[in-house]
Amino acid sequence: MTLEQLQTAIAFGAVAPTLYAAHAVGDHWVQSHTSACAKGDTGAAGHRACLTHVLTYLATCLVAVLAVTASLGILGALSVAGVVVGLAVNGLTHYVVDRRKPLVFLARLTGHGGWIDSGDPEAAYKLDQSWHLGWLLVSAVLTVTL
């Protein structure tokens, strides 16, 4: 293992759990009730609510990643491009599914339509969160490797 690979692995070990924690805070504590209720609505108001949520969510992720990596003395291991691309992928994928109809479409496409249509009050939330967490992993890899 080279020194560069070790530094990347250390950065990933810091960034991945930081994004996970920031996701939980940004998606549940920072998101306003108004955005949570309206982000799936049709029309401009729904798009605006979702965009507002995603921007505050990304701000939470950015502050967390910068604060944690700076406090650990590894901020220099990240590039501006990596942080920007990682957050962009995170934000774009977050926005798409939080519009709600794409989540239902993806659920049906992947054979989970029965679950999402079953009336299980946790189905949409669990599919939403697992989608976000999967993309957080991709975002963390991009953040530390670009």
VEXDREN-2710 file (C-alpha; in Angstrom, 1 decimal):
% VEXDREN-2710
k/r/px/py/pz
1/MET/0.0/0.0/0.0
2/THR/1.4/3.4/-1.0
3/LEU/1.3/6.4/1.3
4/GLU/-1.3/8.0/-1.1
5/GLN/-3.5/4.9/-0.8
6/LEU/-3.2/5.0/3.0
7/GLN/-4.1/8.7/3.1
8/THR/-7.1/8.0/0.9
9/ALA/-8.2/5.2/3.2
10/ILE/-7.9/7.3/6.3
11/ALA/-9.8/10.1/4.6
12/PHE/-12.6/7.7/3.6
13/GLY/-12.7/6.4/7.2
14/ALA/-13.4/9.9/8.3
15/VAL/-15.7/11.1/5.5
16/ALA/-18.0/8.2/5.2
17/PRO/-19.3/8.2/8.8
18/THR/-19.3/12.0/8.8
19/LEU/-21.6/12.0/5.8
20/TYR/-23.8/9.3/7.5
21/ALA/-24.2/11.5/10.6
22/ALA/-24.7/14.7/8.6
23/HIS/-27.3/12.9/6.5
24/ALA/-29.3/12.0/9.6
25/VAL/-29.1/15.5/10.9
26/GLY/-29.8/17.2/7.6
27/ASP/-32.6/14.9/6.6
28/HIS/-34.4/15.0/9.9
29/TRP/-33.4/18.0/12.1
30/VAL/-32.4/20.6/9.6
31/GLN/-35.2/20.0/7.1
32/SER/-38.2/22.2/7.8
33/HIS/-41.6/20.9/8.3
34/THR/-42.8/22.9/5.3
35/SER/-40.2/21.4/3.0
36/ALA/-40.9/17.9/4.3
37/CYS/-44.6/18.2/3.6
38/ALA/-44.3/20.0/0.2
39/LYS/-41.2/18.6/-1.5
40/GLY/-43.2/15.9/-3.3
41/ASP/-45.9/18.3/-4.5
42/THR/-46.4/18.9/-8.2
43/GLY/-45.5/22.3/-9.7
44/ALA/-43.1/25.0/-8.8
45/ALA/-43.9/25.0/-5.1
46/GLY/-42.9/21.3/-4.7
47/HIS/-39.7/21.8/-6.7
48/ARG/-38.8/24.8/-4.6
49/ALA/-39.5/23.0/-1.3
50/CYS/-37.4/20.0/-2.4
51/LEU/-34.6/22.3/-3.6
52/THR/-34.6/24.2/-0.3
53/HIS/-34.4/20.9/1.6
54/VAL/-31.5/19.6/-0.5
55/LEU/-29.6/22.9/-0.2
56/THR/-29.8/22.9/3.6
57/TYR/-29.0/19.2/3.6
58/LEU/-25.9/19.7/1.5
59/ALA/-24.8/22.7/3.6
60/THR/-25.1/20.4/6.7
61/CYS/-23.0/17.7/4.9
62/LEU/-20.4/20.3/3.8
63/VAL/-20.0/21.9/7.2
64/ALA/-19.7/18.4/8.8
65/VAL/-17.1/17.1/6.3
66/LEU/-15.0/20.3/6.6
67/ALA/-15.2/20.4/10.4
68/VAL/-14.3/16.8/10.9
69/THR/-11.5/16.6/8.4
70/ALA/-10.0/19.9/9.7
71/SER/-10.2/18.8/13.3
72/LEU/-8.5/15.5/12.4
73/GLY/-5.8/17.4/10.4
74/ILE/-6.7/15.7/7.1
75/LEU/-8.6/18.4/5.3
76/GLY/-5.6/18.7/2.9
77/ALA/-6.3/15.1/1.8
78/LEU/-9.5/16.3/0.1
79/SER/-9.6/18.2/-3.2
80/VAL/-12.1/20.9/-4.0
81/ALA/-13.2/18.8/-7.0
82/GLY/-13.7/15.7/-4.8
83/VAL/-15.8/17.6/-2.3
84/VAL/-17.9/19.4/-5.0
85/VAL/-18.5/16.2/-7.1
86/GLY/-19.2/14.1/-4.0
87/LEU/-21.8/16.6/-2.7
88/ALA/-23.2/17.1/-6.2
89/VAL/-23.9/13.4/-6.6
90/ASN/-25.3/13.3/-3.1
91/GLY/-27.6/16.3/-3.7
92/LEU/-28.8/15.2/-7.1
93/THR/-29.7/11.7/-6.1
94/HIS/-31.3/13.0/-2.9
95/TYR/-33.4/15.5/-4.8
96/VAL/-34.6/12.9/-7.3
97/VAL/-36.0/10.5/-4.8
98/ASP/-37.3/13.2/-2.4
99/ARG/-39.7/14.3/-5.2
100/ARG/-41.5/11.0/-4.2
101/LYS/-42.9/9.9/-7.6
102/PRO/-39.4/8.7/-8.7
103/LEU/-39.1/6.7/-5.5
104/VAL/-42.4/4.9/-6.2
105/PHE/-41.3/4.3/-9.8
106/LEU/-37.9/2.9/-8.7
107/ALA/-39.7/0.7/-6.1
108/ARG/-42.0/-0.8/-8.7
109/LEU/-39.1/-1.1/-11.3
110/THR/-37.1/-3.2/-8.8
111/GLY/-39.9/-5.4/-7.6
112/HIS/-40.8/-3.5/-4.5
113/GLY/-44.1/-2.1/-5.7
114/GLY/-46.1/-4.6/-3.6
115/TRP/-44.4/-3.3/-0.5
116/ILE/-44.7/0.4/-1.3
117/ASP/-48.4/-0.2/-2.3
118/SER/-49.2/-2.4/0.7
119/GLY/-49.9/0.4/3.1
120/ASP/-46.9/-0.3/5.2
121/PRO/-46.3/3.1/6.7
122/GLU/-42.5/2.5/6.8
123/ALA/-42.1/1.2/3.2
124/ALA/-41.5/4.5/1.5
125/TYR/-39.3/5.8/4.3
126/LYS/-37.1/2.7/4.4
127/LEU/-36.7/2.7/0.7
128/ASP/-35.9/6.4/0.7
129/GLN/-33.3/6.1/3.4
130/SER/-31.6/3.1/1.9
131/TRP/-31.4/4.9/-1.4
132/HIS/-29.8/7.9/0.3
133/LEU/-27.3/5.7/2.2
134/GLY/-26.3/3.8/-0.9
135/TRP/-25.5/7.1/-2.6
136/LEU/-23.7/8.4/0.5
137/LEU/-21.2/5.6/0.1
138/VAL/-20.7/6.6/-3.6
139/SER/-20.4/10.3/-2.5
140/ALA/-17.8/9.4/0.1
141/VAL/-15.7/7.5/-2.4
142/LEU/-15.9/10.3/-4.9
143/THR/-15.1/12.9/-2.2
144/VAL/-11.8/11.2/-1.2
145/THR/-10.6/9.9/-4.6
146/LEU/-11.1/12.8/-7.0
END
